[in-house]
Amino acid sequence: MRLHVPAVIFYVTLLASFMEASVLHPPVLPLIVRNPYLSTWLNDARNPPWNKWPMFWTGQEIGFSVLASVPDTDKVYPLLGRPHDSLRKDDVYNVSFPIYKGATYDASTTNLTYLIPAPSNKSRDSVPVEIVLSFLSPVTPTSTLRQSIPAAYLGVHVQGNFNVNLYIDVNGQWVSGDRGSRITWQLLQTNLGDSEHSLKTWQVQRETEQLLTEYRDQAEWGALHFTGPANVRHEAGTSALLRQRFSRTGTLQDAIDDSFRSIMDEEPVFAFSKSFKLNTSSAESGANKEHVLFTLSHIQDPVVQFASARGLTYMRPLWKSWFASVQSLITFHYFDFRNAFNLAANYSQQLAKDAYKSGSDKYVDIVALSARQTLGATTFAGTREDPILFLKEISSNGNFQTIDVIFPSFPFFLYTNPRWLAYLLEPLIEHMLSGQYPNKYAMHDLGYHFPNATGHPDGRDEYMPVEECGNILIMGLALVNSLRYNVDSDAGSPWAALGKNAFVDPTANGIFSLQQLEERDGIEGLDGKWGGGATGIEEAKQWVTRSYKLWKQWTGYLVEFSLEPHRQLSTDDFAGWLALQTNLALKGIIGIKAMSDLADIAGIKPDAKEYKNISDAYIKKWQEYAISRDGTHAKLAYDWYGSWTTLYNLFADALLCFHLPSESQGIVSAADEGQKPIKPSPEKNESSDHFIPNHIYKIQSDWYHAVRQRYGLPLDNRHLYTKSDWEFFAAAVTSNKVRGEILDSVALWVNETSTDRPMTDLYDTEGTGGFPGPNFFARPVVGGHFAFLALERACGGKVMAGLSFLDEGERKSPARRPASQGKSDVNKKPGEESFLNEEL
């Protein structure tokens, strides 16, 4: 990759300028979130950022502090973390607190904004200095190369007319979960010709790395690289001494304490400081603006071990396909800020536009909060010829590549970049195709605990046979459908049709390789076109045919066991074992129907016909077994009368184009303004080409309206807890009115929940909206919040017309957006009111 050194100088001012005010205020916000081990969050985000230390996703504190001081005064201001705990009472300095203006965020960025009061000795015309800390973990759907880099940006932006000094430090908690671990460090300098374009990097790691080992979910191998420009001051030493020295002098000594020790033994920190000279002649009639850019990366090699077809293999990071050394990677990443920002901004803008049309301002914030969290559970590995995306089941049990965790997250991948879904499924298919898994059904996961995908050669993984077979068949067809479109505007992802089709090599191991990256609009290293036209059809056929025996094997299991599933777990394993689960059976039957389409794509017509006939017969029987006697809702289990369930697997029927528009629509009941007793919908005028009849959708939509609680839609009749991913799956196939009600409830929960970790997907719908036990948080399943967006782009954008019957008799907005939601100007350019944008 070519290095464009001047890029940072011009574009760094963009980082803080993008976002309008966020309408939701979650308890925790992402700061530096790239993978399961580079995952730092703003704790207690509804209060000032100096109230608590930032945290790892588990809740463990992470040493990450920012201070500001004003020269010629005694004031020092904590901005992030609790560095002021190290500042004893001193005659030279005085700990004060800035005015905190709050946090804003989008899909890639979190901004924290502060005002530093003008010193008393300044003129009456002096105004506070504004400081913005901008944390960018870019989501770049058009560049897998950039998404694979385990690094993020911190931009510091200041505006005002008096001078300010800044201090930032990190500690060894970034590289080990064990506070007693002994660490080493060094300062690396990258000379690119002059001080303005050269870099300083702190490298910190365990003295003795423990390869592929975790301690309290943090990696015990790999190195932190904390990088800034060469013209900042640096120092390594005891945390209290450095912070006190900065508070007294406003700077650091360019010195390194080389007494290596444990993380909390006279806590060594690695710091940079920067002086901003704002008190110049040009500032007399206005405000000067300055900035500085830092990056943080966590470099590991290998990233995981994987029981591949060739045996247990150390997997190298994908970025090594393009960068020969860590230094070249860090240098590229630092000076690629302009491109990374532009690509991430494009994603955030399009996402905000689509989410507003699909839901509301609240939905914009919910999916923005979910994007980094979804990708924060993943790690890119492999080679450009055969890329792989590995996933950790964060917080629930640490399983590796869990199919029923990928499944709830897959709407995010369909909308953002379907090729990443292919990379997620690839290791599962490769492992099972190699014969290392003995059971006839799809495996639950690739290993008991990330980062070790050692498989289950004894076949004793968690027992969810119908669940996992249905999940992978549904995702398989969804992936295939994402490849099949003729008109670019019909692509399932807004970015899928960009670029050119790559040559499809039928002999290649990796059908979806990254060997032919492109340059577009002056940006190198971009993915080519995903599917489309004849190329997409050929790619889909090759992908299915290569592993056809697996797809058929899994479907055979479903044919035998899905209509009346015996006692087993579903993905909601915390709810316990249960026989004859209605929602689970539906997933299995839709999986059989999906196989009919996969067989057709592979050109095996007899199989396509057989599985269509079986699924058609099963879905009719399912309706007899599944629906309550009064016809108003689906039961939790066939034999549990008086029960009910959130039928979230109905989403797959619509997503896979099994419910497309037809001339004949089902008859629906009149609008229901209040929560009245539900009357069953008559089953007449049903279209014969609908796999699942309209009235099933209608009764479930009406039922959700009746049973919704303060903070959302409970999972079923057994408890008041819910799963937010399934709420969005379910709401996506309800009426406009009910969708809006559920969305409003979830948004209210985000603002009021008592949970204190990165966004949970399992919470109580009453009380404080807290953890019901078990405590889930930071899990990638929040990718399911993208269900509205994935559905609305599926099947060439025709799906929602097929669900229009749900809104008959109700007030409708043209885009099926809840009329109760607030309005915003989607044509307004993000950040157009920010002072930082004026420089452009």
Residue pairs with C-beta under 8 A, 6 or more apart in sequence:
1 145
1 322
1 323
1 332
1 336
1 524
1 525
2 524
3 331
3 332
3 335
4 335
4 336
4 338
5 192
5 197
5 335
6 197
7 335
7 336
7 337
7 338
7 339
8 293
8 334
8 335
8 337
8 338
9 196
10 338
11 337
11 338
11 341
11 342
12 155
12 157
12 291
12 292
12 293
12 337
13 157
13 289
13 291
13 836
13 837
13 839
13 840
14 338
14 341
14 345
14 836
14 837
14 840
15 109
15 134
15 136
15 153
15 155
15 157
15 291
15 293
15 337
15 341
15 836
16 111
16 113
16 132
16 134
16 155
16 157
16 834
16 836
17 830
17 831
17 834
17 836
17 837
18 106
18 109
18 345
18 348
18 830
18 831
19 104
19 105
19 106
19 109
19 111
19 348
19 830
19 831
20 104
20 824
20 828
20 830
20 831
21 104
22 103
22 104
22 105
22 365
22 368
23 361
23 362
23 364
23 365
23 822
24 362
24 365
24 366
24 369
24 747
24 750
24 751
25 45
25 46
25 750
25 751
26 45
26 46
26 369
26 750
26 751
26 753
26 759
27 44
27 45
27 46
27 753
27 754
27 755
27 756
27 757
28 41
28 42
28 43
28 44
28 45
28 55
28 756
28 757
28 758
28 759
29 41
29 42
29 45
29 103
29 105
29 110
29 369
30 41
30 42
30 105
30 110
30 135
30 137
30 369
30 372
30 373
30 376
30 758
31 40
31 41
31 42
31 54
31 64
31 110
31 135
31 137
32 38
32 39
32 40
32 135
32 137
32 152
32 154
32 296
33 39
33 40
33 41
33 137
33 152
33 372
33 373
33 375
33 376
34 137
34 149
34 150
34 151
34 152
34 298
34 375
34 376
35 150
35 298
35 375
35 376
35 377
35 378
35 379
36 57
36 217
36 219
36 376
36 377
36 378
36 379
36 392
36 394
36 450
37 218
37 219
37 222
37 298
37 300
38 150
38 151
38 152
38 296
38 297
38 298
39 56
39 57
39 376
39 778
40 54
40 55
40 56
40 62
40 64
40 174
41 54
41 55
41 56
41 57
41 758
41 778
42 49
42 54
42 103
42 110
42 112
43 51
43 52
43 53
43 54
43 55
43 59
43 61
43 756
44 51
44 52
44 756
45 103
48 97
48 100
49 79
49 80
49 81
49 100
49 103
49 112
50 78
50 79
50 80
50 81
50 82
50 84
50 97
51 82
52 61
52 81
52 82
53 61
53 62
53 63
53 64
53 65
53 81
53 82
54 61
54 62
54 64
54 80
54 81
55 61
55 62
56 62
56 173
56 177
56 217
56 218
57 217
57 376
57 394
57 395
57 757
57 758
57 777
57 778
58 216
58 217
58 218
58 395
58 757
58 778
59 756
59 757
60 173
60 177
60 216
60 218
61 173
62 171
62 173
62 174
63 81
63 169
63 170
63 171
63 172
63 173
63 174
63 239
63 267
63 269
64 80
64 81
64 169
64 170
64 171
64 174
65 78
65 80
65 81
65 82
65 83
65 167
65 168
65 169
65 243
65 269
66 78
66 79
66 80
66 81
66 83
66 133
66 156
66 166
66 167
66 168
67 76
67 77
67 78
67 79
67 83
67 84
67 166
67 167
67 243
67 246
67 247
68 76
68 77
68 79
68 98
68 114
68 116
68 131
68 164
68 165
68 166
68 167
69 75
69 76
69 77
69 93
69 164
69 165
69 167
69 246
69 247
69 250
70 77
70 116
70 119
70 162
70 163
70 164
70 165
71 163
71 164
71 165
71 250
71 275
72 119
72 121
73 119
73 121
74 92
74 93
74 94
75 93
75 94
75 96
75 119
76 84
76 87
76 93
76 94
76 95
76 96
76 246
76 247
77 95
77 96
77 97
77 98
77 114
77 116
78 84
78 95
78 97
79 98
79 112
79 114
79 131
79 133
80 112
80 133
83 167
83 169
83 239
83 243
84 95
86 239
86 240
86 243
86 244
87 93
87 95
87 243
87 244
87 247
88 240
88 244
90 244
90 247
90 248
92 247
92 248
93 247
93 248
95 247
98 114
98 115
98 116
98 117
98 131
99 114
99 115
99 117
99 128
100 112
100 113
100 114
101 113
101 114
101 115
102 112
102 113
103 110
103 111
103 112
103 113
104 110
104 111
104 113
105 111
105 365
105 368
105 369
106 348
106 351
106 352
106 368
106 830
107 139
107 344
107 347
107 348
107 351
107 367
107 368
107 371
107 372
108 136
108 137
108 138
108 139
108 344
108 345
108 347
108 348
108 371
108 372
109 134
109 135
109 136
109 137
109 344
109 348
110 134
110 135
111 132
111 133
111 134
111 135
112 132
112 133
112 135
113 130
113 131
113 132
114 130
114 131
114 132
114 133
115 128
115 129
115 130
115 131
116 128
116 129
116 130
116 131
116 160
116 164
117 128
118 126
118 127
118 128
118 129
118 160
118 162
119 126
119 162
122 162
125 161
126 161
126 162
127 160
127 161
127 287
128 160
129 158
129 159
129 160
129 161
129 162
129 164
129 278
130 158
130 159
130 160
130 835
131 156
131 157
131 158
131 164
131 166
132 155
132 156
132 157
132 158
132 836
133 154
133 155
133 156
134 153
134 154
134 155
134 156
134 157
135 152
135 153
135 154
136 152
136 153
136 154
136 155
136 340
136 341
136 344
137 152
137 153
137 372
137 376
138 146
138 147
138 152
138 153
138 340
138 341
138 343
138 344
139 147
139 344
139 347
139 348
139 371
139 372
139 375
139 416
140 146
140 147
140 340
140 343
140 344
140 347
141 147
141 343
141 347
141 416
141 417
141 493
141 495
142 343
142 346
142 417
142 495
142 498
142 499
142 520
142 526
142 527
143 339
143 343
143 523
143 525
143 526
143 527
144 318
144 380
144 387
144 417
144 419
144 420
144 514
144 527
145 319
145 322
145 514
145 517
145 525
146 336
146 339
146 340
146 343
146 525
147 375
147 380
147 420
148 317
148 318
148 319
148 380
149 297
149 319
149 329
149 333
150 297
150 298
150 299
150 300
150 317
150 319
150 379
151 225
151 295
151 296
151 297
151 298
151 329
151 330
151 333
152 295
152 296
152 297
153 293
153 294
153 295
153 337
153 340
153 341
154 168
154 293
154 294
154 295
154 296
155 291
155 292
155 293
155 294
156 166
156 168
156 274
156 291
156 292
156 293
156 294
157 289
157 290
157 291
157 836
158 164
158 166
158 276
158 278
158 289
158 290
158 291
159 278
159 287
159 288
159 289
159 835
159 836
160 278
160 283
160 287
160 288
161 278
161 279
161 283
161 284
161 286
161 287
161 288
162 278
162 279
163 275
163 276
163 277
163 278
163 279
164 275
164 276
164 278
165 246
165 250
165 251
165 273
165 274
165 275
165 276
166 273
166 274
166 275
166 276
166 292
167 242
167 243
167 246
167 252
167 271
167 272
167 273
168 271
168 272
168 273
168 294
169 239
169 242
169 243
169 269
169 270
169 271
169 272
170 202
170 204
170 224
170 226
170 269
170 270
170 296
171 239
171 263
171 267
171 268
171 269
171 270
172 181
172 183
172 204
172 262
172 263
172 268
173 179
173 263
174 204
174 224
174 296
174 298
175 181
175 183
175 204
175 205
175 206
175 219
175 222
175 223
175 224
175 298
176 183
176 206
176 215
176 218
176 219
176 220
176 263
177 214
177 215
177 216
177 217
177 218
177 220
178 215
178 216
178 220
178 263
179 262
179 263
179 264
180 262
180 263
180 264
181 206
181 207
181 215
181 220
181 262
181 263
182 206
182 207
182 208
182 260
182 261
182 262
183 204
183 205
183 206
183 207
183 260
183 261
183 262
183 263
183 268
184 204
184 205
184 206
184 207
184 260
185 202
185 203
185 204
185 205
185 236
185 256
185 260
185 268
185 270
186 202
186 203
186 256
187 200
187 201
187 202
187 203
187 234
187 236
187 256
188 200
188 201
188 202
188 203
188 327
189 198
189 199
189 200
189 201
189 230
190 198
190 199
190 200
190 201
190 327
190 330
190 331
191 198
191 230
192 198
192 199
192 331
195 229
195 230
195 231
196 229
196 230
196 231
197 335
198 229
198 230
199 227
199 228
199 229
199 230
199 330
199 331
199 334
200 227
200 228
200 229
200 230
200 232
200 234
200 272
201 225
201 226
201 227
201 228
201 330
202 224
202 225
202 226
202 227
202 234
202 236
202 270
203 223
203 224
203 225
204 223
204 224
204 226
204 270
205 222
205 223
205 224
206 220
206 221
207 260
209 220
209 221
209 222
210 220
210 221
211 221
211 302
212 221
212 302
212 304
212 305
212 451
212 452
213 219
213 220
213 221
214 220
214 398
214 449
214 450
214 451
217 394
217 398
219 298
219 300
219 451
221 300
222 298
222 299
222 300
223 298
223 299
223 326
224 296
224 297
224 298
225 295
225 296
225 297
225 298
225 299
225 326
225 330
226 270
226 272
226 294
226 295
226 296
227 294
227 295
227 296
227 297
227 330
227 334
228 234
228 272
228 274
228 292
228 293
228 294
228 295
229 292
229 293
232 272
232 273
232 274
232 292
233 251
233 252
233 253
233 254
233 272
233 273
233 274
234 252
234 254
234 256
234 271
234 272
234 273
235 242
235 245
235 252
235 253
235 254
235 255
235 256
235 271
235 273
236 255
236 256
236 257
236 268
236 269
236 270
236 271
237 255
237 256
237 257
237 268
237 269
238 257
238 266
238 267
238 268
238 269
239 267
239 268
239 269
240 267
242 252
242 269
242 271
245 252
245 253
246 252
246 271
246 273
250 273
250 275
251 273
251 275
252 271
252 272
252 273
257 268
261 268
272 294
274 292
276 290
277 288
277 290
278 287
278 288
278 290
280 288
282 288
287 835
289 835
289 836
289 839
293 334
293 337
295 330
295 333
295 334
297 329
297 330
297 333
299 317
299 326
299 329
300 317
301 316
301 317
301 320
302 314
302 315
302 316
302 317
302 381
303 315
303 316
303 317
303 379
303 381
303 390
303 451
304 315
304 379
304 381
304 390
304 400
304 450
304 451
304 452
304 453
305 312
305 313
305 314
305 315
305 451
305 452
305 453
305 454
306 312
306 313
306 315
306 381
306 388
306 390
306 427
306 431
306 446
306 453
307 313
307 431
307 436
307 446
307 447
307 453
307 454
307 455
308 427
308 430
308 431
308 434
309 430
309 431
309 433
309 434
312 454
315 381
315 382
315 388
315 390
316 381
316 382
316 383
317 379
317 380
317 381
318 380
318 381
318 382
318 383
318 384
318 387
318 388
319 329
319 380
321 383
321 384
321 514
322 384
322 525
323 329
323 332
333 340
339 523
342 523
343 523
345 830
347 416
347 495
348 368
348 830
349 830
350 494
350 495
351 364
351 367
351 368
351 371
351 789
352 364
352 368
352 826
352 830
353 826
354 494
354 789
354 792
355 363
355 364
355 366
355 367
355 368
355 788
355 789
356 363
356 364
356 817
356 824
356 826
357 815
357 817
357 826
358 788
358 789
358 792
358 815
358 816
358 817
359 366
359 739
359 740
359 743
359 788
359 817
359 818
359 821
360 740
360 743
360 747
360 817
360 818
360 821
360 822
361 821
361 822
361 823
361 824
362 743
362 744
362 747
362 821
362 822
363 743
363 747
363 788
363 821
364 824
365 747
365 750
366 743
366 746
366 747
366 750
366 785
367 785
367 786
367 789
369 750
369 759
369 782
370 412
370 759
370 782
370 783
370 785
370 786
371 412
371 416
373 758
373 759
373 778
373 779
373 780
373 782
374 409
374 412
374 780
374 782
374 783
375 780
376 394
376 778
376 780
377 391
377 392
377 393
377 394
377 778
377 779
377 780
378 389
378 390
378 391
378 392
378 420
378 424
378 780
379 389
379 390
379 391
379 392
379 451
380 387
380 388
380 389
380 390
380 423
381 387
381 388
381 389
381 390
382 388
382 423
383 510
384 513
384 514
384 515
385 508
385 509
385 510
385 513
385 514
385 515
386 426
386 509
386 510
386 513
387 423
387 510
387 512
387 513
387 514
388 423
388 426
388 427
389 420
389 423
389 424
389 426
390 400
390 401
390 427
390 450
390 451
390 453
391 400
391 401
391 402
391 405
391 406
391 424
391 450
391 780
392 398
392 399
392 400
392 450
392 451
393 399
393 400
393 402
393 405
393 445
393 450
393 779
394 777
394 778
394 779
394 780
395 757
395 775
395 776
395 777
395 778
395 779
396 405
396 774
396 776
396 779
397 449
398 448
398 449
398 450
399 405
399 444
399 445
399 447
399 448
399 449
399 450
399 462
400 445
400 446
400 447
400 448
400 449
400 450
400 451
400 452
400 453
401 424
401 427
401 428
401 445
401 446
401 447
401 453
402 444
402 445
403 428
403 442
403 443
403 444
403 445
403 467
403 468
403 471
403 472
404 444
404 464
404 467
404 468
404 471
404 571
405 779
405 780
405 781
406 421
406 424
406 425
406 471
406 475
406 780
407 471
407 474
407 475
407 571
408 571
408 723
408 725
408 726
408 729
408 761
408 781
408 783
408 784
409 725
409 780
409 781
409 782
409 783
409 784
410 421
410 475
410 478
410 783
410 790
411 728
411 729
411 783
411 784
411 785
411 786
411 787
411 789
411 790
411 791
412 782
412 783
412 784
412 785
412 786
412 790
413 420
413 421
413 424
413 783
414 421
414 478
414 482
414 492
414 493
414 786
414 790
414 793
414 794
415 492
415 493
415 494
415 786
415 789
415 790
415 793
416 493
416 495
416 786
417 493
417 495
417 496
417 527
417 530
418 479
418 482
418 483
418 492
418 493
418 496
418 530
418 531
419 512
419 527
419 530
421 475
421 478
421 479
421 482
422 479
422 511
422 512
422 543
423 512
425 472
425 475
425 476
425 479
426 510
427 446
427 453
428 442
428 443
428 446
428 472
429 547
429 550
431 437
431 443
431 446
431 453
431 455
432 442
432 443
432 550
433 547
433 549
433 550
436 455
436 457
437 443
437 455
437 456
437 457
437 459
438 457
438 458
438 459
439 459
439 465
440 553
440 554
440 556
440 557
441 465
441 466
441 468
441 469
441 554
441 557
442 465
442 468
442 469
442 471
442 472
442 554
443 455
443 456
443 461
443 468
444 456
444 461
444 462
444 463
444 464
444 468
445 456
445 461
445 462
446 453
446 454
446 455
447 453
447 454
447 455
447 456
448 454
462 569
462 573
463 568
463 569
464 568
464 569
464 570
464 571
464 573
465 557
465 561
465 568
466 557
466 558
466 561
466 562
466 565
466 568
466 570
466 584
466 585
466 587
466 588
467 568
467 569
467 570
467 571
467 584
467 587
469 554
469 555
469 557
469 558
469 562
469 588
469 591
470 558
470 562
470 584
470 587
470 588
470 590
470 591
470 649
471 571
471 587
471 591
472 554
473 551
473 554
473 555
473 558
473 591
473 592
473 594
473 595
473 598
474 587
474 590
474 591
474 594
474 652
474 655
474 656
476 544
476 551
476 594
476 598
477 594
477 595
477 597
477 598
477 656
478 655
478 656
478 794
479 543
480 540
480 543
480 544
480 597
480 598
480 601
481 492
481 656
481 657
481 794
481 795
482 491
482 492
482 493
482 496
482 530
482 531
483 530
483 531
483 532
483 536
483 537
483 539
483 540
483 543
484 531
484 536
484 537
484 540
485 491
485 492
485 497
485 531
485 532
485 533
485 536
485 796
486 532
486 533
487 796
488 497
488 532
489 497
489 797
490 796
490 797
491 497
491 530
491 531
491 532
491 793
492 790
492 793
492 794
493 530
493 793
494 793
496 529
496 530
496 531
496 532
497 529
497 530
497 532
498 520
498 526
498 527
498 529
499 518
499 520
499 526
499 527
499 528
499 529
500 518
500 528
500 529
501 528
501 529
501 532
501 533
501 535
501 536
502 513
502 515
502 516
502 528
502 529
502 535
503 516
504 511
504 535
504 538
504 539
504 542
506 542
511 539
511 542
511 543
511 546
512 539
512 543
514 527
516 528
517 524
517 525
517 526
517 527
517 528
518 524
518 526
518 527
518 528
519 525
519 526
520 526
529 535
530 536
531 539
531 540
540 601
541 601
541 602
541 603
544 551
544 598
544 601
544 602
545 602
548 598
548 602
548 604
551 595
551 598
551 599
552 595
552 599
552 607
554 591
554 595
555 591
555 592
555 595
555 611
558 588
558 589
558 591
558 592
559 592
559 611
559 614
561 588
562 584
562 585
562 587
562 588
562 589
562 591
562 592
562 618
563 585
563 588
563 589
563 618
563 621
563 622
564 580
564 585
564 625
564 638
565 579
565 580
565 581
565 584
565 585
565 588
566 579
567 577
567 578
567 579
568 577
568 578
568 579
568 584
569 576
569 577
570 578
570 581
570 583
570 584
572 715
572 723
574 762
574 774
575 715
575 716
575 718
575 719
578 636
578 637
579 637
579 639
580 625
580 637
580 638
580 639
580 640
581 636
581 637
582 622
582 625
582 626
582 634
582 635
582 636
582 637
582 638
582 645
582 647
583 634
583 636
583 645
583 646
583 647
583 648
583 649
584 649
585 622
585 625
585 626
585 638
586 622
586 626
586 647
586 649
586 650
587 649
587 652
589 615
589 618
589 619
589 622
590 615
590 649
590 652
590 653
590 656
590 658
590 691
592 611
592 614
592 615
592 618
593 611
593 612
593 615
593 619
593 656
593 658
593 691
594 652
594 656
595 607
595 611
596 607
596 608
596 609
596 610
596 611
596 612
596 615
597 608
597 656
599 605
599 607
599 608
599 611
600 608
615 691
616 691
619 691
619 692
623 693
623 696
625 638
626 634
626 635
626 638
627 633
627 634
627 635
627 696
627 699
628 634
628 635
628 641
628 644
629 641
630 680
631 680
631 681
631 699
632 678
632 679
632 680
632 699
632 702
632 703
633 644
633 678
633 699
633 700
633 703
634 644
634 645
634 647
634 696
634 699
634 700
634 703
635 641
635 643
635 644
635 645
636 643
636 644
636 645
636 716
636 717
636 718
637 643
642 717
643 716
643 717
643 718
644 703
644 707
644 716
644 717
645 715
645 716
645 717
646 704
646 713
646 714
646 715
646 716
646 722
646 726
646 727
646 730
647 696
647 700
647 730
648 726
648 727
648 729
648 730
649 729
650 692
650 696
650 697
650 700
650 730
650 733
651 729
651 730
651 732
651 733
651 787
651 791
653 659
653 691
653 692
653 733
654 732
654 733
654 791
654 794
654 799
654 802
654 803
655 790
655 791
655 794
655 799
656 794
657 794
657 795
657 798
657 799
658 690
658 691
658 692
659 690
659 691
659 692
659 697
659 799
659 802
659 803
660 689
660 795
660 798
660 799
660 802
661 798
661 801
661 802
661 804
662 687
662 689
662 690
662 802
663 687
664 685
664 686
664 687
665 685
665 687
665 694
665 804
665 805
665 808
666 681
666 683
666 684
666 685
666 686
666 687
666 693
666 694
666 695
666 698
666 805
667 681
667 682
667 684
667 685
668 681
668 694
668 698
668 805
668 806
668 808
668 809
669 679
669 681
669 698
669 702
669 809
670 809
671 737
671 809
671 810
671 811
672 702
672 705
675 705
675 706
676 706
677 706
678 699
678 702
678 703
678 706
680 699
681 695
681 698
681 699
681 702
682 695
683 693
683 695
686 693
686 694
686 695
687 694
694 805
697 733
697 734
697 803
697 805
697 806
698 805
698 806
700 730
700 733
700 734
701 733
701 734
701 735
701 738
701 806
702 738
704 713
704 730
704 731
704 734
704 738
704 741
704 742
705 737
705 738
705 741
707 713
707 714
708 741
708 742
708 745
709 720
709 745
709 765
709 766
710 745
710 748
710 765
710 766
710 769
711 722
711 745
711 746
711 748
711 749
711 752
711 753
711 763
711 764
711 765
711 766
711 769
712 722
712 724
712 727
712 742
712 745
712 746
712 749
712 763
712 765
713 722
713 727
713 730
713 731
713 742
713 745
713 765
714 720
714 721
714 722
714 765
715 721
715 722
715 723
715 726
719 772
720 764
720 765
720 766
720 772
721 762
721 763
721 764
721 765
721 772
722 762
722 763
722 764
722 765
723 761
723 762
723 781
724 746
724 759
724 760
724 761
724 762
724 763
724 782
724 784
724 785
725 761
725 781
725 782
725 783
725 784
725 785
725 787
726 784
727 742
727 746
728 742
728 746
728 784
728 785
728 786
728 787
728 788
729 784
729 787
730 742
731 738
731 739
731 742
731 743
731 787
731 788
732 739
732 787
732 788
732 791
733 791
733 803
733 806
734 742
734 806
735 806
735 807
735 810
736 806
736 807
736 810
736 812
736 813
736 816
736 817
736 818
736 819
737 807
737 810
737 811
737 818
739 788
739 816
739 818
740 817
740 818
740 819
740 820
740 821
741 818
743 818
743 821
744 818
744 820
744 821
745 765
749 763
749 765
749 769
750 759
752 768
752 769
753 760
753 763
753 768
753 769
753 770
754 768
754 769
754 770
755 763
755 769
755 770
755 771
755 777
757 775
757 777
757 778
758 777
758 778
759 777
759 778
759 782
760 771
760 775
760 776
760 777
760 779
761 776
761 779
761 781
761 782
761 784
762 771
762 772
762 774
762 775
762 776
763 769
763 770
763 771
763 772
764 770
764 771
764 772
791 799
791 800
792 799
792 800
800 816
807 816
811 819
813 819
831 837
